[in-house]
Amino acid sequence: MIELNADRARQAIVDHTRRLAEAAAAAGPDAAVPTAPKWTIADLVEHVGQTQNWVAEIIERRIADPTQLPTQMAVLPADPSEWQPWLVESAQRVANACSDDALDAPVFNPAADARSGTRFWLTTMLNEAVVHGFDATNVANHPTDIAPDIAAALITNHFRMLTSPTWEMQRPESAQALRGTGQTLQWRATDLPSDPAVWSIERRPDAVTWRPTTQPADVTATAPAATLLLLLTRRLPLTTPGATPLTIDGDITLAEHWLDNTAHVSG
């Protein structure tokens, strides 16, 4: 599978946050965000900026003990005209915090998987910028531009999170619902050079597993990587005819069930 190098991920955080800021300014603070129900643009901007600053502090201070996580959040500027520079600054701060020197430093990793804490946060902050960037550009009717390699890396992260050691603790209802009796799902990207650009899921009685390999599946969803990412993060519908360059082969109810039970922690 495609793995992003740190430079690519850091720059993408800055770029996608900038696009989010531009779209937020165009949409206005009170605009509703359909892909993040109950949120307005103001809520979206506040969430992204606060999260970036919070994570930057964790990495800057090399916090490894979760009981020592920051309790104070950055304050959203009262004047919406100040939101763009505030977001640009927060994105650059977290990108700088994820420096090469910090990548393998002792930092808390909430997923408790094999990644270092900083590598976990780098990918998580990229996910925040890209997915919530789509939320904002969708409201402002701005074009969405998610590069295939960025989307693929975030799809991989999505499945890592859902199968991480701490997912059941964070989302017990999701973890239980995703278990099965051997049902298989496959998500196939059409615009990546990797061989294959595929994520295969098996729902076992004890846990869900995934592998980056092609195998027979009860249902296969095929689309460009960005479309798959937006489907998996529930930003695009699965069943609207002609709405996305997507094909579904097999039991679509399995794909629907998967999406209905995989709400991501970050919104």
C-alpha positions as CSV (number, residue, x, y, z in Angstrom):
1,M,0.0,0.0,0.0
2,I,1.0,3.6,-0.5
3,E,2.7,5.1,2.6
4,L,3.2,8.9,2.6
5,N,6.5,10.3,3.6
6,A,6.4,12.9,6.4
7,D,7.2,15.8,4.1
8,R,4.2,15.0,1.9
9,A,1.9,14.6,4.9
10,R,3.0,17.8,6.5
11,Q,2.6,19.9,3.4
12,A,-0.8,18.3,2.7
13,I,-2.0,19.4,6.2
14,V,-1.1,22.9,5.5
15,D,-2.6,22.9,2.0
16,H,-5.9,21.3,2.9
17,T,-6.3,23.5,5.9
18,R,-5.7,26.6,3.7
19,R,-8.5,25.4,1.4
20,L,-10.7,24.8,4.3
21,A,-10.1,28.3,5.6
22,E,-10.8,29.8,2.1
23,A,-14.1,27.8,1.8
24,A,-15.1,28.8,5.4
25,A,-14.7,32.4,4.5
26,A,-16.7,32.1,1.4
27,A,-19.5,30.1,3.1
28,G,-19.9,32.3,6.2
29,P,-19.8,31.4,9.9
30,D,-23.5,30.6,10.3
31,A,-23.7,28.2,7.2
32,A,-24.9,24.7,8.1
33,V,-22.5,21.8,7.3
34,P,-24.6,18.9,5.9
35,T,-21.8,16.4,6.1
36,A,-21.1,17.2,9.7
37,P,-24.7,17.3,11.1
38,K,-25.5,19.9,13.8
39,W,-22.3,21.8,13.0
40,T,-22.0,25.3,11.4
41,I,-19.0,26.6,9.6
42,A,-18.0,28.3,12.9
43,D,-18.1,25.0,14.7
44,L,-16.0,23.4,12.0
45,V,-13.3,26.1,12.0
46,E,-13.2,26.0,15.8
47,H,-12.8,22.2,15.9
48,V,-10.0,22.0,13.3
49,G,-8.0,24.9,14.8
50,Q,-8.4,23.8,18.3
51,T,-7.5,20.2,17.5
52,Q,-4.4,21.2,15.6
53,N,-3.1,23.4,18.4
54,W,-3.9,20.7,21.0
55,V,-2.0,18.0,19.1
56,A,0.9,20.4,18.4
57,E,1.2,20.9,22.2
58,I,1.2,17.2,22.8
59,I,4.1,16.6,20.4
60,E,6.0,19.8,21.4
61,R,6.0,18.8,25.0
62,R,6.6,15.1,24.2
63,I,3.6,14.0,26.3
64,A,3.6,10.2,26.6
65,D,1.3,9.9,29.7
66,P,-2.4,10.3,28.7
67,T,-3.1,11.7,32.2
68,Q,-0.9,14.7,31.3
69,L,-2.7,15.7,28.0
70,P,-3.5,19.4,27.7
71,T,-6.8,20.6,29.2
72,Q,-6.8,24.1,27.7
73,M,-8.0,24.6,24.2
74,A,-7.0,27.4,21.8
75,V,-9.7,30.1,21.6
76,L,-11.4,30.8,18.3
77,P,-11.0,34.4,17.3
78,A,-14.3,36.3,17.8
79,D,-13.9,38.1,14.5
80,P,-14.5,35.7,11.5
81,S,-12.1,37.8,9.4
82,E,-9.3,36.5,11.7
83,W,-10.2,32.8,11.1
84,Q,-8.1,32.3,8.0
85,P,-4.8,33.4,9.5
86,W,-5.7,31.5,12.7
87,L,-6.2,28.3,10.8
88,V,-3.1,28.8,8.7
89,E,-1.1,29.3,11.9
90,S,-2.5,26.2,13.6
91,A,-1.9,24.0,10.6
92,Q,1.7,25.2,10.3
93,R,2.2,24.7,14.0
94,V,1.1,21.1,14.0
95,A,3.1,20.4,10.8
96,N,6.2,21.9,12.4
97,A,5.6,19.9,15.6
98,C,5.7,16.7,13.5
99,S,9.3,17.4,12.5
100,D,11.7,14.6,11.5
101,D,13.2,14.8,15.0
102,A,9.9,14.2,16.6
103,L,8.7,11.3,14.4
104,D,9.9,8.6,16.7
105,A,9.9,10.5,20.0
106,P,8.0,9.2,23.0
107,V,4.5,10.6,22.4
108,F,1.1,9.2,23.4
109,N,-0.6,7.2,20.7
110,P,-4.3,6.7,21.5
111,A,-4.6,3.8,19.0
112,A,-1.9,1.8,20.9
113,D,-0.8,0.3,17.6
114,A,2.7,-0.1,16.3
115,R,3.2,3.5,15.2
116,S,5.0,6.1,17.2
117,G,2.7,8.7,18.7
118,T,3.9,11.5,16.4
119,R,3.3,9.3,13.3
120,F,-0.2,8.5,14.6
121,W,-0.9,12.2,15.1
122,L,0.6,13.2,11.8
123,T,-1.8,11.0,9.9
124,T,-4.7,11.9,12.2
125,M,-4.2,15.6,11.5
126,L,-4.0,14.9,7.8
127,N,-7.3,13.1,8.1
128,E,-8.8,16.1,9.9
129,A,-7.6,18.6,7.3
130,V,-8.7,16.5,4.3
131,V,-12.1,15.3,5.5
132,H,-13.2,18.5,7.3
133,G,-11.7,20.4,4.3
134,F,-14.2,18.5,2.2
135,D,-17.0,19.5,4.6
136,A,-16.2,23.2,4.1
137,T,-15.6,23.1,0.4
138,N,-18.8,21.2,-0.1
139,V,-20.7,24.0,1.7
140,A,-19.0,26.7,-0.3
141,N,-19.4,24.9,-3.6
142,H,-15.6,24.9,-4.1
143,P,-13.9,22.1,-6.0
144,T,-12.7,19.1,-4.0
145,D,-9.1,18.1,-4.8
146,I,-7.8,15.1,-2.8
147,A,-4.8,13.5,-4.5
148,P,-5.0,9.7,-4.9
149,D,-2.0,9.0,-2.7
150,I,-3.3,11.2,0.1
151,A,-6.7,9.5,-0.1
152,A,-5.1,6.0,-0.1
153,A,-3.0,6.8,3.0
154,L,-6.1,7.9,4.8
155,I,-8.1,4.9,3.8
156,T,-5.3,2.7,5.2
157,N,-5.4,4.8,8.4
158,H,-9.2,4.4,8.6
159,F,-8.9,0.6,8.7
160,R,-5.9,0.8,11.1
161,M,-8.1,2.7,13.5
162,L,-11.1,0.4,13.2
163,T,-8.8,-2.6,13.9
164,S,-6.6,-0.9,16.5
165,P,-6.2,-2.3,20.1
166,T,-8.2,0.6,21.5
167,W,-11.1,0.8,19.1
168,E,-13.4,-1.5,21.1
169,M,-12.7,0.6,24.2
170,Q,-13.5,3.9,22.3
171,R,-16.4,2.6,20.3
172,P,-17.7,-0.7,21.8
173,E,-20.9,-0.6,19.8
174,S,-19.1,-0.2,16.5
175,A,-16.6,-3.0,17.4
176,Q,-19.3,-5.4,18.2
177,A,-21.4,-4.6,15.2
178,L,-18.5,-5.1,12.8
179,R,-17.9,-8.6,13.9
180,G,-19.4,-11.4,11.8
181,T,-19.1,-14.9,10.7
182,G,-16.6,-14.6,7.9
183,Q,-18.3,-12.0,5.7
184,T,-15.8,-10.2,3.4
185,L,-15.7,-6.7,1.9
186,Q,-13.3,-5.2,-0.6
187,W,-12.6,-1.6,-1.4
188,R,-10.7,-1.1,-4.7
189,A,-9.2,2.1,-5.9
190,T,-9.0,2.7,-9.6
191,D,-6.4,5.5,-9.8
192,L,-3.3,4.3,-8.0
193,P,-0.3,2.6,-9.4
194,S,0.2,0.2,-6.5
195,D,-0.5,-3.4,-7.1
196,P,-3.1,-3.8,-5.9
197,A,-4.8,-0.7,-4.5
198,V,-7.2,-2.8,-2.5
199,W,-8.3,-3.0,1.1
200,S,-9.9,-6.4,2.0
201,I,-11.9,-6.8,5.1
202,E,-13.0,-10.0,7.0
203,R,-15.6,-9.9,9.7
204,R,-14.7,-12.7,12.1
205,P,-16.5,-13.6,15.3
206,D,-13.7,-12.3,17.5
207,A,-12.6,-9.2,15.5
208,V,-12.4,-7.5,12.2
209,T,-9.2,-7.9,10.1
210,W,-8.0,-6.1,7.0
211,R,-5.3,-6.8,4.4
212,P,-4.0,-4.8,1.4
213,T,-4.5,-7.7,-1.0
214,T,-7.1,-8.8,-3.5
215,Q,-9.2,-11.8,-2.5
216,P,-12.7,-13.1,-3.2
217,A,-15.3,-10.9,-1.4
218,D,-19.0,-10.9,-0.7
219,V,-19.1,-7.3,-1.9
220,T,-16.6,-5.1,-3.7
221,A,-16.8,-1.3,-4.0
222,T,-14.7,0.2,-6.9
223,A,-14.0,3.9,-7.3
224,P,-11.2,6.5,-7.4
225,A,-9.4,6.6,-4.0
226,A,-10.8,10.0,-3.1
227,T,-14.4,8.7,-3.6
228,L,-13.7,5.7,-1.5
229,L,-12.3,7.8,1.3
230,L,-15.4,10.1,1.3
231,L,-17.6,7.1,1.2
232,L,-15.8,5.4,4.2
233,T,-16.0,8.7,6.2
234,R,-19.7,9.0,5.3
235,R,-19.2,12.2,3.3
236,L,-20.7,10.7,0.1
237,P,-23.8,8.4,-0.1
238,L,-23.3,4.8,-1.2
239,T,-26.5,4.3,-3.1
240,T,-27.3,7.5,-5.0
241,P,-27.3,6.5,-8.7
242,G,-24.9,8.4,-10.8
243,A,-23.7,10.6,-8.0
244,T,-20.2,9.2,-7.8
245,P,-17.9,7.1,-10.1
246,L,-18.6,4.0,-8.1
247,T,-19.5,0.4,-8.8
248,I,-20.8,-2.1,-6.3
249,D,-20.5,-5.8,-7.0
250,G,-22.1,-8.3,-4.6
251,D,-24.2,-7.8,-1.5
252,I,-24.6,-4.1,-1.1
253,T,-26.3,-4.6,2.3
254,L,-22.9,-5.6,3.7
255,A,-21.3,-2.4,2.5
256,E,-24.3,-0.4,3.9
257,H,-24.0,-2.2,7.3
258,W,-20.2,-1.4,7.4
259,L,-20.7,2.3,6.7
260,D,-23.6,2.5,9.2
261,N,-21.4,1.2,12.0
262,T,-18.0,2.9,11.4
263,A,-18.4,6.5,12.6
264,H,-14.9,7.9,13.0
265,V,-13.8,9.4,16.3
266,S,-12.9,12.7,14.6
267,G,-16.3,13.6,13.4
